[in-house]
Amino acid sequence: MDLEPPGGYDSPVGGLTGRGWVGVTGALALTSCALMVFGLAGCGDEEIVDPVRPDTLPVVGFEYAFDVPGSGRAGVVELDVSNAGEELHEYSLIKLDEGKTQEDVEAFLRTGRQEPPGWVEDVAGVPLLSPGERISITRELEPATYTLLCFIPSPEGVPHVELGMIRSFRLTGDSGAPLPEPDAVISATDSGFDIPELEAGSQTIELRNADDRDREFFLIALKPGKTLADIDRFFAAGEDQAEPPATFLGAMQTIPPGESVFAFVDLEADTEYTLNDNTGSQPVVATFTPR
């Protein structure tokens, strides 16, 4: 995954996640006792044990800041990501070496150097979210300090990170939670995306990288009559020049080979969704319509 400090913003179709530092649930079943025991379900005199759930970190983006708790548990973590602002935002995620802080990241960005420092690891995050949109991503994260950044430019052309959209949080310990059981699996393969027939409504979808290279899962819903070329033109003209030709729904900037993340989404029936990946020499595009 290439890392670059700010220097403009490319079309999300041409680059999908911009030119910043980027790759960065499920309901409980109820037993007859209306409780689930982690590993065992029991009634009567048997001991009832609460199921282990991942820590949920609400991540809210707006103009121009991130609102996120300063700490949480590592292991299986649920990032509940939303855009409460009026502009597009991204949620790039980097991991810092021990002893490094947000102030170190800010100091490095001010240097304008092109090569990222060795104490930064890009762990990818959620790509573009339109205002009012929300997606939850459950994934495994190691104990460390993490930093969220948004490199989307403001209407005046200033990257959001320079206006305050940078925020660090610390993960420690281990949630002990298992990864969720998905309702469906979307796989990135060497020939494209393998997308099953999907139901409408709220569900957990595993985004699995079955390829031998990093892959990106960027979900959008084009507006009627619009194409991916309209997205290119939209970003080339400047985002404040026209209404966006699509609703940007996030997902995951990059997933390493053989790994998965789990997205909790709410899909609308009879809406055509487009899944994009521009990590290779040629873009990969697939569409699906939930029934």
C-alpha positions as a Markdown table, in Angstrom:
| # | Residue | x | y | z |
|---|---|---|---|---|
| 1 | Met | 0.0 | 0.0 | 0.0 |
| 2 | Asp | 1.5 | 3.3 | -1.1 |
| 3 | Leu | 1.5 | 6.1 | 1.4 |
| 4 | Glu | 1.6 | 9.8 | 0.4 |
| 5 | Pro | 1.3 | 13.0 | 2.4 |
| 6 | Pro | -1.3 | 15.5 | 1.2 |
| 7 | Gly | -0.9 | 16.9 | -2.3 |
| 8 | Gly | -4.3 | 17.2 | -3.9 |
| 9 | Tyr | -7.1 | 14.7 | -4.3 |
| 10 | Asp | -7.8 | 12.4 | -7.3 |
| 11 | Ser | -11.1 | 11.2 | -8.5 |
| 12 | Pro | -12.4 | 8.3 | -6.4 |
| 13 | Val | -12.8 | 6.3 | -9.6 |
| 14 | Gly | -9.2 | 7.0 | -10.7 |
| 15 | Gly | -7.8 | 6.6 | -7.2 |
| 16 | Leu | -10.9 | 5.7 | -5.1 |
| 17 | Thr | -9.3 | 6.8 | -1.8 |
| 18 | Gly | -7.5 | 9.9 | -2.7 |
| 19 | Arg | -3.9 | 10.8 | -2.2 |
| 20 | Gly | -3.6 | 10.7 | 1.5 |
| 21 | Trp | -2.5 | 8.0 | 3.9 |
| 22 | Val | -4.9 | 5.3 | 2.7 |
| 23 | Gly | -4.4 | 1.7 | 1.8 |
| 24 | Val | -6.6 | 2.7 | 5.5 |
| 25 | Thr | -22.4 | -7.1 | 14.5 |
| 26 | Gly | -24.7 | -8.9 | 13.9 |
| 27 | Ala | -27.9 | -9.3 | 16.0 |
| 28 | Leu | -27.9 | -11.8 | 18.9 |
| 29 | Ala | -30.0 | -14.8 | 18.4 |
| 30 | Leu | -32.5 | -15.4 | 21.3 |
| 31 | Thr | -32.9 | -18.8 | 22.9 |
| 32 | Ser | -36.2 | -19.9 | 24.5 |
| 33 | Cys | -34.8 | -18.2 | 27.6 |
| 34 | Ala | -34.3 | -15.0 | 25.5 |
| 35 | Leu | -30.6 | -15.2 | 26.3 |
| 36 | Met | -27.5 | -16.5 | 24.4 |
| 37 | Val | -24.7 | -18.1 | 26.4 |
| 38 | Phe | -21.4 | -17.7 | 24.7 |
| 39 | Gly | -20.6 | -21.3 | 23.8 |
| 40 | Leu | -23.6 | -22.7 | 25.6 |
| 41 | Ala | -27.3 | -21.8 | 25.9 |
| 42 | Gly | -28.9 | -22.6 | 29.2 |
| 43 | Cys | -32.1 | -22.1 | 31.2 |
| 44 | Gly | -33.2 | -22.8 | 34.7 |
| 45 | Asp | -30.4 | -23.0 | 37.3 |
| 46 | Glu | -27.6 | -23.0 | 34.8 |
| 47 | Glu | -25.3 | -20.0 | 35.0 |
| 48 | Ile | -26.0 | -17.4 | 32.4 |
| 49 | Val | -23.0 | -15.8 | 30.8 |
| 50 | Asp | -23.2 | -12.7 | 28.6 |
| 51 | Pro | -21.9 | -13.2 | 25.1 |
| 52 | Val | -18.6 | -11.6 | 24.3 |
| 53 | Arg | -19.1 | -8.7 | 22.0 |
| 54 | Pro | -16.4 | -6.6 | 20.2 |
| 55 | Asp | -15.8 | -3.1 | 21.6 |
| 56 | Thr | -17.7 | -0.6 | 19.5 |
| 57 | Leu | -15.9 | 2.7 | 18.7 |
| 58 | Pro | -18.2 | 5.3 | 17.3 |
| 59 | Val | -16.3 | 7.3 | 14.7 |
| 60 | Val | -18.1 | 10.5 | 13.6 |
| 61 | Gly | -16.8 | 12.8 | 10.9 |
| 62 | Phe | -17.9 | 16.4 | 10.3 |
| 63 | Glu | -16.5 | 19.8 | 9.4 |
| 64 | Tyr | -13.7 | 19.6 | 10.4 |
| 65 | Ala | -13.0 | 17.0 | 13.0 |
| 66 | Phe | -13.4 | 13.4 | 14.1 |
| 67 | Asp | -15.3 | 12.5 | 17.2 |
| 68 | Val | -14.0 | 9.2 | 18.5 |
| 69 | Pro | -13.3 | 7.8 | 22.0 |
| 70 | Gly | -9.7 | 8.2 | 23.1 |
| 71 | Ser | -9.4 | 4.5 | 24.0 |
| 72 | Gly | -10.9 | 1.1 | 23.6 |
| 73 | Arg | -10.0 | -2.6 | 23.6 |
| 74 | Ala | -7.9 | -4.2 | 20.8 |
| 75 | Gly | -8.7 | -7.6 | 19.2 |
| 76 | Val | -12.0 | -7.8 | 17.4 |
| 77 | Val | -13.2 | -4.1 | 17.2 |
| 78 | Glu | -16.3 | -2.7 | 15.6 |
| 79 | Leu | -15.8 | 0.8 | 14.1 |
| 80 | Asp | -19.2 | 2.5 | 13.7 |
| 81 | Val | -18.4 | 5.1 | 11.1 |
| 82 | Ser | -20.7 | 7.9 | 10.1 |
| 83 | Asn | -20.6 | 11.3 | 8.3 |
| 84 | Ala | -22.5 | 13.9 | 10.3 |
| 85 | Gly | -21.2 | 16.7 | 8.2 |
| 86 | Glu | -22.3 | 18.4 | 4.9 |
| 87 | Glu | -19.2 | 17.5 | 2.9 |
| 88 | Leu | -17.7 | 14.2 | 1.8 |
| 89 | His | -15.3 | 12.6 | 4.3 |
| 90 | Glu | -12.9 | 9.7 | 4.3 |
| 91 | Tyr | -11.6 | 7.8 | 7.4 |
| 92 | Ser | -8.0 | 6.8 | 6.6 |
| 93 | Leu | -6.4 | 4.8 | 9.4 |
| 94 | Ile | -2.7 | 4.4 | 10.3 |
| 95 | Lys | -1.0 | 2.6 | 13.2 |
| 96 | Leu | 1.8 | 4.4 | 15.0 |
| 97 | Asp | 4.9 | 2.7 | 16.5 |
| 98 | Glu | 5.0 | 2.7 | 20.3 |
| 99 | Gly | 5.9 | 6.2 | 21.6 |
| 100 | Lys | 4.7 | 8.1 | 18.6 |
| 101 | Thr | 1.7 | 10.4 | 18.9 |
| 102 | Gln | -0.7 | 12.5 | 16.8 |
| 103 | Glu | 1.7 | 15.4 | 17.3 |
| 104 | Asp | 4.4 | 13.5 | 15.5 |
| 105 | Val | 2.0 | 12.8 | 12.6 |
| 106 | Glu | 1.1 | 16.4 | 12.3 |
| 107 | Ala | 4.8 | 17.5 | 12.4 |
| 108 | Phe | 5.6 | 15.0 | 9.7 |
| 109 | Leu | 2.8 | 16.2 | 7.5 |
| 110 | Arg | 4.1 | 19.8 | 7.8 |
| 111 | Thr | 7.4 | 18.7 | 6.2 |
| 112 | Gly | 5.7 | 17.9 | 2.9 |
| 113 | Arg | 8.0 | 14.9 | 2.4 |
| 114 | Gln | 6.7 | 12.3 | 0.0 |
| 115 | Glu | 8.0 | 9.1 | 1.7 |
| 116 | Pro | 6.1 | 8.2 | 4.9 |
| 117 | Pro | 8.1 | 7.7 | 8.0 |
| 118 | Gly | 9.1 | 4.2 | 9.1 |
| 119 | Trp | 7.0 | 4.5 | 12.3 |
| 120 | Val | 3.7 | 4.7 | 10.4 |
| 121 | Glu | 1.9 | 1.6 | 9.2 |
| 122 | Asp | -1.1 | 2.0 | 6.8 |
| 123 | Val | -3.9 | -0.3 | 8.1 |
| 124 | Ala | -6.5 | 1.2 | 5.8 |
| 125 | Gly | -9.9 | 2.6 | 6.8 |
| 126 | Val | -13.3 | 3.5 | 5.3 |
| 127 | Pro | -13.2 | 5.4 | 2.0 |
| 128 | Leu | -15.6 | 8.2 | 1.0 |
| 129 | Leu | -18.9 | 8.5 | 2.9 |
| 130 | Ser | -21.6 | 10.9 | 1.7 |
| 131 | Pro | -23.3 | 13.2 | 4.3 |
| 132 | Gly | -25.7 | 11.3 | 6.4 |
| 133 | Glu | -24.3 | 7.9 | 5.5 |
| 134 | Arg | -23.1 | 5.3 | 8.0 |
| 135 | Ile | -21.3 | 1.9 | 7.9 |
| 136 | Ser | -20.0 | -0.4 | 10.7 |
| 137 | Ile | -16.7 | -2.3 | 10.1 |
| 138 | Thr | -15.7 | -5.1 | 12.3 |
| 139 | Arg | -12.1 | -6.2 | 12.1 |
| 140 | Glu | -9.1 | -7.3 | 14.1 |
| 141 | Leu | -6.7 | -4.5 | 15.3 |
| 142 | Glu | -3.6 | -5.0 | 17.4 |
| 143 | Pro | -2.9 | -3.0 | 20.6 |
| 144 | Ala | -1.4 | 0.3 | 19.5 |
| 145 | Thr | -2.1 | 4.0 | 18.9 |
| 146 | Tyr | -4.1 | 4.6 | 15.7 |
| 147 | Thr | -4.7 | 7.9 | 13.9 |
| 148 | Leu | -7.7 | 8.8 | 11.7 |
| 149 | Leu | -7.1 | 11.3 | 8.8 |
| 150 | Cys | -9.3 | 12.8 | 6.1 |
| 151 | Phe | -7.5 | 14.2 | 3.0 |
| 152 | Ile | -10.6 | 15.3 | 1.1 |
| 153 | Pro | -10.3 | 18.9 | 0.1 |
| 154 | Ser | -12.7 | 21.6 | 1.3 |
| 155 | Pro | -14.6 | 23.8 | -1.2 |
| 156 | Glu | -11.6 | 26.1 | -0.9 |
| 157 | Gly | -9.3 | 23.3 | -1.8 |
| 158 | Val | -7.7 | 22.8 | 1.6 |
| 159 | Pro | -7.3 | 19.1 | 2.7 |
| 160 | His | -9.6 | 18.4 | 5.6 |
| 161 | Val | -6.6 | 17.1 | 7.6 |
| 162 | Glu | -5.1 | 20.6 | 7.6 |
| 163 | Leu | -8.4 | 22.0 | 9.0 |
| 164 | Gly | -8.5 | 19.6 | 12.0 |
| 165 | Met | -9.6 | 16.2 | 10.7 |
| 166 | Ile | -7.0 | 14.2 | 12.4 |
| 167 | Arg | -7.6 | 12.2 | 15.7 |
| 168 | Ser | -5.7 | 9.5 | 17.5 |
| 169 | Phe | -7.0 | 6.8 | 19.8 |
| 170 | Arg | -5.4 | 4.0 | 21.8 |
| 171 | Leu | -6.4 | 0.3 | 21.8 |
| 172 | Thr | -5.1 | -2.0 | 24.6 |
| 173 | Gly | -5.8 | -5.5 | 25.8 |
| 174 | Asp | -8.1 | -7.8 | 23.9 |
| 175 | Ser | -11.9 | -7.7 | 23.6 |
| 176 | Gly | -11.9 | -11.5 | 23.5 |
| 177 | Ala | -14.8 | -11.3 | 21.0 |
| 178 | Pro | -15.1 | -13.6 | 18.0 |
| 179 | Leu | -15.5 | -12.3 | 14.5 |
| 180 | Pro | -19.2 | -12.1 | 13.4 |
| 181 | Glu | -21.0 | -14.8 | 11.4 |
| 182 | Pro | -21.7 | -13.1 | 8.0 |
| 183 | Asp | -25.1 | -13.2 | 6.2 |
| 184 | Ala | -23.2 | -13.2 | 2.9 |
| 185 | Val | -19.6 | -13.1 | 1.6 |
| 186 | Ile | -18.3 | -10.9 | -1.2 |
| 187 | Ser | -14.9 | -12.1 | -2.4 |
| 188 | Ala | -12.2 | -10.3 | -4.4 |
| 189 | Thr | -10.7 | -12.8 | -6.7 |
| 190 | Asp | -8.0 | -12.7 | -9.4 |
| 191 | Ser | -10.7 | -12.2 | -12.0 |
| 192 | Gly | -12.8 | -9.6 | -10.2 |
| 193 | Phe | -15.5 | -9.7 | -7.5 |
| 194 | Asp | -17.5 | -12.8 | -6.6 |
| 195 | Ile | -20.9 | -11.3 | -5.4 |
| 196 | Pro | -23.7 | -13.7 | -4.3 |
| 197 | Glu | -27.4 | -12.8 | -4.6 |
| 198 | Leu | -28.0 | -10.4 | -1.8 |
| 199 | Glu | -31.1 | -9.7 | 0.3 |
| 200 | Ala | -32.2 | -6.1 | 1.0 |
| 201 | Gly | -32.2 | -4.9 | 4.6 |
| 202 | Ser | -29.6 | -4.8 | 7.4 |
| 203 | Gln | -27.0 | -7.5 | 7.3 |
| 204 | Thr | -23.4 | -8.4 | 8.0 |
| 205 | Ile | -21.4 | -8.9 | 4.8 |
| 206 | Glu | -17.9 | -10.4 | 4.9 |
| 207 | Leu | -15.5 | -8.6 | 2.5 |
| 208 | Arg | -12.9 | -11.3 | 1.8 |
| 209 | Asn | -9.7 | -10.8 | -0.2 |
| 210 | Ala | -9.2 | -14.2 | -1.9 |
| 211 | Asp | -6.7 | -12.7 | -4.3 |
| 212 | Asp | -2.9 | -12.7 | -3.9 |
| 213 | Arg | -2.6 | -8.9 | -3.8 |
| 214 | Asp | -4.1 | -6.1 | -1.8 |
| 215 | Arg | -7.7 | -5.4 | -2.9 |
| 216 | Glu | -10.1 | -2.5 | -2.3 |
| 217 | Phe | -13.8 | -2.6 | -1.7 |
| 218 | Phe | -15.4 | 0.8 | -2.4 |
| 219 | Leu | -19.2 | 0.9 | -2.5 |
| 220 | Ile | -21.3 | 3.5 | -4.2 |
| 221 | Ala | -24.8 | 3.9 | -5.6 |
| 222 | Leu | -24.9 | 5.9 | -8.8 |
| 223 | Lys | -27.7 | 8.3 | -9.2 |
| 224 | Pro | -30.2 | 7.7 | -12.1 |
| 225 | Gly | -28.6 | 8.3 | -15.5 |
| 226 | Lys | -25.1 | 8.7 | -14.0 |
| 227 | Thr | -21.9 | 6.7 | -14.8 |
| 228 | Leu | -18.5 | 6.3 | -13.3 |
| 229 | Ala | -17.2 | 8.8 | -15.8 |
| 230 | Asp | -19.5 | 11.4 | -14.2 |
| 231 | Ile | -17.6 | 10.8 | -10.9 |
| 232 | Asp | -14.3 | 11.5 | -12.6 |
| 233 | Arg | -15.8 | 14.8 | -14.0 |
| 234 | Phe | -17.2 | 15.7 | -10.6 |
| 235 | Phe | -13.9 | 15.5 | -8.8 |
| 236 | Ala | -12.0 | 17.2 | -11.7 |
| 237 | Ala | -14.4 | 20.2 | -11.6 |
| 238 | Gly | -14.2 | 20.5 | -7.8 |
| 239 | Glu | -16.7 | 18.9 | -5.4 |
| 240 | Asp | -18.5 | 22.2 | -4.7 |
| 241 | Gln | -19.3 | 22.8 | -8.4 |
| 242 | Ala | -22.2 | 20.4 | -8.7 |
| 243 | Glu | -24.3 | 17.7 | -7.0 |
| 244 | Pro | -22.4 | 14.5 | -6.5 |
| 245 | Pro | -23.4 | 11.9 | -9.2 |
| 246 | Ala | -23.4 | 9.1 | -6.6 |
| 247 | Thr | -23.9 | 8.3 | -3.0 |
| 248 | Phe | -20.7 | 7.2 | -1.5 |
| 249 | Leu | -21.2 | 4.3 | 1.0 |
| 250 | Gly | -17.7 | 3.5 | 2.2 |
| 251 | Ala | -16.6 | -0.1 | 2.9 |
| 252 | Met | -12.8 | -0.7 | 3.0 |
| 253 | Gln | -9.8 | 1.1 | 1.4 |
| 254 | Thr | -7.6 | -2.0 | 1.2 |
| 255 | Ile | -7.6 | -5.5 | 2.5 |
| 256 | Pro | -4.4 | -7.7 | 2.4 |
| 257 | Pro | -4.4 | -11.1 | 0.7 |
| 258 | Gly | -6.2 | -13.8 | 2.7 |
| 259 | Glu | -7.8 | -11.4 | 5.1 |
| 260 | Ser | -11.4 | -10.2 | 5.7 |
| 261 | Val | -13.3 | -7.4 | 7.3 |
| 262 | Phe | -17.0 | -7.5 | 8.1 |
| 263 | Ala | -19.3 | -4.6 | 7.0 |
| 264 | Phe | -22.7 | -4.1 | 8.6 |
| 265 | Val | -24.8 | -2.4 | 6.0 |
| 266 | Asp | -28.4 | -1.6 | 5.1 |
| 267 | Leu | -29.1 | -2.4 | 1.5 |
| 268 | Glu | -32.2 | -1.1 | -0.3 |
| 269 | Ala | -34.2 | -3.3 | -2.6 |
| 270 | Asp | -34.1 | -2.7 | -6.3 |
| 271 | Thr | -31.2 | -0.3 | -5.9 |
| 272 | Glu | -28.1 | -1.0 | -8.1 |
| 273 | Tyr | -24.9 | -0.8 | -6.2 |
| 274 | Thr | -21.4 | -0.5 | -7.7 |
| 275 | Leu | -18.3 | -2.1 | -6.1 |
| 276 | Asn | -15.0 | -0.6 | -7.2 |
| 277 | Asp | -11.3 | -1.5 | -6.9 |
| 278 | Asn | -8.5 | 0.6 | -8.4 |
| 279 | Thr | -5.5 | -0.9 | -6.7 |
| 280 | Gly | -4.3 | -2.6 | -9.8 |
| 281 | Ser | -3.3 | -1.4 | -13.3 |
| 282 | Gln | -6.9 | -1.7 | -14.5 |
| 283 | Pro | -10.0 | -0.8 | -12.4 |
| 284 | Val | -12.3 | -3.6 | -11.3 |
| 285 | Val | -16.0 | -2.8 | -11.3 |
| 286 | Ala | -19.0 | -5.0 | -10.4 |
| 287 | Thr | -22.6 | -4.2 | -9.8 |
| 288 | Phe | -25.4 | -5.9 | -7.8 |
| 289 | Thr | -29.0 | -5.3 | -7.0 |
| 290 | Pro | -30.5 | -6.6 | -3.7 |
| 291 | Arg | -33.8 | -8.4 | -4.1 |
